[in-house]
């Protein structure tokens, strides 16, 4: 059985034609493939700290020294 660390899963999405044109233009301007651009965007989002906003549950703490 193949090691799961080496396993790659394909992901796809549907875009409107104007959205795809923007993506294609952006990638050609940056000289990067659409696959590499999308992979980078996904990994960046996955590795960023999650925003923990829940309506009515956020508590703000005032720290005078930081003001």
C-alpha positions as CSV (number, residue, x, y, z in Angstrom):
1,X,0.0,0.0,0.0
2,X,1.2,3.5,-0.9
3,X,2.4,5.7,2.0
4,X,-0.3,8.4,2.7
5,X,2.3,11.1,3.0
6,X,3.0,10.8,-0.8
7,X,-0.6,10.5,-1.7
8,X,-2.0,13.5,-3.6
9,X,-5.7,14.2,-4.0
10,X,-7.1,16.1,-7.0
11,X,-9.5,19.0,-6.1
12,X,-11.6,20.9,-8.6
13,X,-14.0,23.8,-8.7
14,X,-16.3,25.6,-11.2
15,X,-15.7,29.2,-12.1
16,X,-17.7,31.6,-14.2
17,X,-16.1,32.4,-17.5
18,X,-15.1,35.9,-16.3
19,X,-13.6,34.5,-13.1
20,X,-11.6,32.0,-15.2
21,X,-10.3,34.7,-17.4
22,X,-9.1,36.7,-14.4
23,X,-7.4,33.6,-13.1
24,X,-5.8,32.8,-16.4
25,X,-4.6,36.5,-16.9
26,X,-3.2,36.6,-13.3
27,X,-1.3,33.3,-13.8
28,X,0.1,34.3,-17.2
29,X,1.2,37.7,-15.8
30,X,2.9,35.9,-12.9
31,X,4.3,33.2,-15.2
32,X,2.8,30.4,-13.1
33,X,0.4,27.6,-14.0
34,X,-3.1,27.8,-12.7
35,X,-2.6,24.5,-10.8
36,X,0.4,25.9,-8.9
37,X,-1.4,29.2,-8.2
38,X,-4.5,27.4,-6.9
39,X,-2.4,25.0,-4.8
40,X,-0.5,27.9,-3.2
41,X,-3.7,29.7,-2.4
42,X,-5.3,26.7,-0.8
43,X,-2.1,25.9,1.3
44,X,-1.8,29.5,2.3
45,X,-5.4,29.5,3.6
46,X,-5.0,26.2,5.3
47,X,-1.8,27.2,7.1
48,X,-3.1,30.6,8.3
49,X,-4.6,30.8,11.8
50,X,-8.4,30.4,11.7
51,X,-10.5,33.4,12.5
52,X,-12.6,32.5,15.5
53,X,-15.6,34.8,15.1
54,X,-18.8,33.6,16.4
55,X,-21.7,36.0,16.6
56,X,-22.4,37.1,20.1
57,X,-19.6,35.0,21.6
58,X,-16.6,37.3,21.0
59,X,-15.2,38.9,24.1
60,X,-12.8,41.8,23.9
61,X,-10.3,42.4,26.7
62,X,-9.0,45.9,27.2
63,X,-5.3,46.1,28.0
64,X,-4.4,49.7,29.0
65,X,-0.7,49.1,28.4
66,X,-1.3,48.3,24.7
67,X,-3.5,51.4,24.2
